[in-house]
Amino acid sequence: ANKPRLDVVRRAASKPTPVMPIWIAVSTGGLPVISGVGMAEGKAITAAEFLGSDCVSLWSGVVRDDAAENEVWDRLIAALQLVLHAAHDHGVTLGLEPEPGMFIDTMARFAELQERLNAPHLKLTLDIGHLHCMGETPLADYIARYGSELVNVHIEDMRHGIHEHLQFGDGEIDFPP
């Protein structure tokens, strides 16, 4: 019906702006990687290649059964290896976002994923609000520690322990002027 045309987006993004360049990050639409390479990841990777995107941002997903933790790790790693292979074939960078409520929900889990997967092409989508929500503070320490891994950053206000994206000033994060 009324689908966005990627060629229109690509033309618009390639036009110089007087203020700053435009960076494009393609999202998988929130569908989890943990279930394997689905249509969302494939379409997102193809769209990112076409658009000349800086990255495809994706999430681990939630565990919807009572599988043991090692089994979930095995599933996630197998699925990510397939997605990483597809991304490599298309020259696209992946940025996994630790997301509250999902299997990879904290920076500690992200670090464990990096160790288990050993995939230098899997980078980080960092959400500042998520760090605060999960008690991963001071924020600057995490930004400094993972700076070389960053391919995409989300910034919004949030309250500790509550995964609700808020406008600046409506949460608890002290954003300096």
SVG drawing of the C-alpha trace seen along z (x, -y; Angstrom):
<svg xmlns="http://www.w3.org/2000/svg" viewBox="-2 -26 40 51">
<polyline fill="none" stroke="black" stroke-width="0.4" points="0.0,0.0 1.9,-3.1 5.4,-1.8 8.4,-4.2 10.6,-4.2 14.2,-3.6 15.5,-5.5 13.7,-8.7 15.3,-8.2 18.7,-7.7 18.4,-10.8 17.3,-12.9 20.0,-11.6 22.7,-12.3 21.9,-16.0 24.3,-18.2 22.7,-20.1 23.8,-23.5 24.1,-22.2 25.4,-18.7 25.6,-15.5 22.9,-12.9 23.8,-9.5 21.4,-6.6 20.9,-3.8 18.4,-1.1 16.4,0.7 15.1,4.3 11.8,3.1 12.3,4.7 12.1,8.3 14.5,10.4 17.7,12.0 17.4,14.8 14.9,16.6 17.3,16.7 17.7,14.7 14.2,13.5 12.7,11.3 13.3,8.2 17.1,8.7 17.4,9.6 15.4,6.7 17.1,4.3 20.6,5.4 19.5,5.1 18.0,1.6 21.1,0.5 23.3,1.5 21.1,-0.3 21.0,-3.4 24.7,-3.4 23.7,-3.2 26.2,-3.5 24.7,-0.5 21.8,1.8 20.6,1.7 19.2,4.9 18.3,6.5 18.8,10.0 15.1,10.5 13.4,12.0 13.5,15.6 10.0,17.0 10.4,20.5 12.1,22.0 15.4,22.9 18.5,23.0 20.8,20.0 23.5,21.9 20.9,23.0 19.8,19.4 23.4,18.3 23.9,21.1 20.7,20.0 21.7,16.3 25.2,17.0 24.1,19.3 21.5,16.7 24.0,13.8 26.6,15.7 24.1,16.0 23.1,12.3 26.8,11.3 27.6,13.4 24.7,11.7 25.8,8.2 29.4,9.0 28.3,10.1 26.5,6.7 29.2,4.6 26.9,3.6 27.9,3.0 25.7,4.4 25.1,2.6 23.5,4.7 21.5,2.7 21.3,4.0 17.6,3.6 15.9,3.8 13.7,6.9 15.7,8.8 18.3,11.5 21.1,9.0 19.9,6.3 23.1,4.8 26.6,3.9 27.9,6.9 25.8,9.2 27.0,7.4 30.6,7.9 29.9,11.6 28.4,11.8 31.5,10.3 33.6,12.8 31.5,15.8 31.0,14.7 34.4,13.2 33.0,11.2 34.9,7.9 32.2,6.8 29.5,6.8 29.4,3.3 27.3,1.5 24.1,-0.6 24.2,-2.4 21.1,-3.8 22.0,-6.3 18.5,-6.0 18.9,-2.2 22.2,-2.6 20.5,-4.8 17.4,-2.5 19.6,0.6 21.8,-1.3 24.8,-1.3 26.3,-4.5 28.3,-6.8 27.2,-7.0 30.5,-8.6 32.4,-5.5 30.4,-3.2 30.7,-5.7 34.4,-5.8 34.8,-2.1 32.8,-1.2 33.6,-4.2 35.5,-2.3 32.6,0.1 29.9,-2.5 28.1,-2.7 24.8,-4.2 23.7,-6.1 20.2,-6.8 19.7,-9.6 16.6,-10.2 15.8,-10.7 14.7,-7.9 14.1,-6.9 16.1,-4.2 14.4,-0.8 11.7,-2.0 12.0,-1.4 10.1,-4.4 11.6,-6.7 11.1,-10.3 11.8,-13.8 14.9,-15.6 14.1,-16.9 11.2,-14.4 13.5,-11.7 16.4,-11.6 19.4,-11.9 21.4,-15.1 22.2,-16.3 24.6,-19.2 23.8,-22.2"/>
</svg>
